[in-house]
Amino acid sequence: MYLAGDAIGEANQQGQPVVDDDFLLLLNACHDEIAFVLPSFRPRVRWRRLVDTSSGEIISADKRYASGSIYPLSGRSLVLLRQTRIAK
């Protein structure tokens, strides 16, 4: 599921559009690993992994994945990725 930070459709008190980061939620109910190709809605911006339920490690805030690269989505897992939007 892709949640676009610029598609909120709300305005703040100054009338400016409310914008947030983009989020990508990956779910794999199968027991096999899936090679998931990360979308390239904004190609030069990298995805940052926030949550990976298959990982026994503490998530590193510095771990990033390029758009178009493959994310190895482990079986029976959930992954949450974020792309930060630069405010204009």
C-alpha positions in Angstrom: 0.0 0.0 0.0 1.4 3.4 -1.1 0.5 6.5 0.9 1.4 9.7 -1.0 2.3 12.5 1.3 1.1 15.1 -1.2 -2.4 13.5 -1.6 -3.7 14.4 1.8 -6.2 16.9 0.4 -6.2 19.3 3.4 -5.0 22.8 3.9 -3.4 24.4 7.0 -4.6 27.6 8.7 -2.6 29.6 6.1 -4.3 27.9 3.2 -1.2 26.0 2.2 -1.6 22.3 1.3 -0.7 19.8 4.1 2.1 17.6 2.9 3.8 14.7 4.6 6.3 12.0 3.8 5.4 9.1 1.5 5.0 5.7 3.1 5.1 2.2 1.5 3.6 -0.8 3.5 4.6 -4.2 2.2 2.9 -7.4 3.5 3.9 -11.0 2.6 1.5 -13.7 3.9 3.3 -16.4 2.0 6.1 -18.5 3.6 8.4 -17.8 0.6 10.5 -14.6 0.2 9.3 -12.2 -2.5 11.7 -10.0 -4.4 9.7 -6.7 -4.3 10.8 -3.9 -6.7 10.5 -0.6 -4.9 8.5 2.0 -6.9 10.1 5.0 -8.4 7.5 7.7 -8.0 10.4 10.1 -7.1 13.4 8.3 -8.6 16.3 10.2 -6.9 14.9 9.8 -3.4 15.7 6.7 -1.4 13.3 4.6 0.7 14.3 4.4 4.4 13.2 1.2 6.2 11.4 2.0 9.5 10.0 -1.5 10.4 10.8 -5.0 9.2 9.1 -7.7 11.3 11.4 -10.4 10.0 14.5 -8.7 11.2 15.9 -9.6 14.6 18.1 -6.5 14.5 17.4 -3.0 15.6 16.4 -1.0 12.5 19.2 1.3 11.4 18.0 4.8 10.5 20.8 5.0 8.0 19.7 2.0 5.9 18.2 3.3 2.6 17.1 1.6 -0.6 17.1 3.2 -4.1 13.9 3.4 -6.1 13.8 0.6 -8.6 15.9 -1.7 -6.4 14.8 -5.0 -5.1 13.7 -5.4 -1.4 13.8 -9.0 -0.2 10.5 -9.3 1.5 10.7 -12.2 3.9 7.9 -14.7 4.3 5.1 -13.8 6.7 6.5 -10.4 7.3 5.5 -6.7 7.3 7.8 -3.9 6.1 7.2 -0.1 6.4 9.4 2.2 4.3 9.4 6.0 4.1 10.5 8.6 1.6 11.0 12.1 3.0 9.5 15.0 1.1 11.3 18.2 0.9 9.0 21.1 1.7 8.8 23.7 -1.1 
